[in-house]
Amino acid sequence: MDQIVKPLKCPMDALLRLLMGPWTTYVLWVVTENGPIRFGEIKRRIPSISSRVLTDRLRRLERAGVVHREQKPTIPPQVSYELTARGRELRTALKDLEDVAMRWKLA
């Protein structure tokens, strides 16, 4: 009887899919450099991003456990974002990618 061989799955695939969405690395970089940071401040630092897209990217990063969202019960609510332990693990890899981008003049 023939065995069904499953194709190997790249261990980086899910992580790269998370990071490669439009604006995702930019949002992550701003939170990394400035966190904890409020939504409005992120928006000011990335003026070309729409509020809808920024909200979507932050939610994706939060669901992935990369960013922590904290909401204070004030009027209006104060919401801030910062890296989780999992997000802090990405700092070295993202810094290495930034260094390569700078050397390649892609930034």
C-alpha positions as CSV (number, residue, x, y, z in Angstrom):
1,M,0.0,0.0,0.0
2,D,1.3,3.4,-0.9
3,Q,1.8,6.0,1.8
4,I,0.5,9.4,1.3
5,V,3.3,11.8,1.8
6,K,2.3,15.3,2.9
7,P,4.4,18.1,1.5
8,L,6.7,19.8,3.9
9,K,5.4,23.0,5.3
10,C,7.7,26.0,5.6
11,P,7.9,26.9,9.3
12,M,8.1,30.6,8.4
13,D,5.0,30.6,6.2
14,A,2.4,31.7,8.8
15,L,4.6,34.4,10.3
16,L,5.5,35.8,6.9
17,R,1.9,35.8,5.8
18,L,1.1,37.8,9.0
19,L,3.9,40.4,8.3
20,M,3.5,40.8,4.6
21,G,0.1,42.5,4.5
22,P,0.2,46.1,3.3
23,W,1.2,48.5,6.1
24,T,1.7,45.6,8.7
25,T,5.5,45.9,9.0
26,Y,5.2,49.7,9.1
27,V,2.6,49.6,11.9
28,L,4.7,47.0,13.8
29,W,7.8,49.2,13.4
30,V,6.0,52.3,14.8
31,V,4.7,50.3,17.8
32,T,8.2,48.8,18.3
33,E,9.9,52.1,18.3
34,N,7.4,54.1,20.3
35,G,5.2,51.7,22.3
36,P,3.1,51.9,24.3
37,I,1.5,54.2,21.8
38,R,-2.0,55.4,21.3
39,F,-4.0,54.8,18.1
40,G,-4.0,58.5,17.2
41,E,-0.3,58.8,17.5
42,I,0.3,55.7,15.3
43,K,-2.0,57.4,12.7
44,R,0.0,60.6,12.9
45,R,3.2,58.7,12.4
46,I,1.8,56.9,9.3
47,P,-0.3,59.7,7.7
48,S,-1.0,57.8,4.5
49,I,-2.8,54.9,6.2
50,S,-6.5,55.0,6.6
51,S,-8.1,54.5,10.1
52,R,-9.9,51.4,8.8
53,V,-6.7,49.7,7.6
54,L,-4.8,50.7,10.7
55,T,-7.5,49.2,12.8
56,D,-7.4,46.0,10.7
57,R,-3.6,45.7,11.0
58,L,-3.7,46.2,14.8
59,R,-6.4,43.7,15.2
60,R,-4.5,41.1,13.2
61,L,-1.3,41.7,15.2
62,E,-3.4,41.5,18.4
63,R,-5.0,38.2,17.4
64,A,-1.6,36.8,16.5
65,G,-0.4,37.7,20.0
66,V,2.2,40.2,18.7
67,V,0.6,43.4,20.0
68,H,-1.3,44.0,23.2
69,R,-4.3,46.4,23.2
70,E,-5.1,48.2,26.5
71,Q,-8.2,50.2,26.9
72,K,-8.8,52.5,29.8
73,P,-12.4,53.2,30.8
74,T,-12.3,56.9,30.3
75,I,-14.5,59.1,28.1
76,P,-13.4,59.0,25.4
77,P,-11.7,55.6,25.9
78,Q,-7.9,55.7,25.9
79,V,-6.5,52.8,23.8
80,S,-2.8,52.1,23.6
81,Y,-0.8,49.4,21.9
82,E,2.5,47.8,22.8
83,L,4.5,44.7,21.9
84,T,3.8,41.5,23.8
85,A,6.6,39.1,24.7
86,R,6.0,37.4,21.4
87,G,6.2,40.7,19.6
88,R,9.5,41.6,21.3
89,E,10.9,38.3,19.9
90,L,10.5,39.8,16.4
91,R,12.6,42.9,17.1
92,T,15.9,41.3,16.3
93,A,14.6,39.7,13.1
94,L,13.0,42.9,12.0
95,K,16.1,44.9,12.8
96,D,18.1,42.5,10.7
97,L,15.7,42.9,7.8
98,E,15.9,46.7,8.2
99,D,19.7,46.5,8.0
100,V,19.5,44.5,4.8
101,A,16.9,46.9,3.3
102,M,19.2,49.9,4.1
103,R,22.2,48.2,2.5
104,W,20.2,47.3,-0.5
105,K,18.7,50.8,-0.6
106,L,15.2,49.5,-0.6
107,A,14.0,51.6,2.3
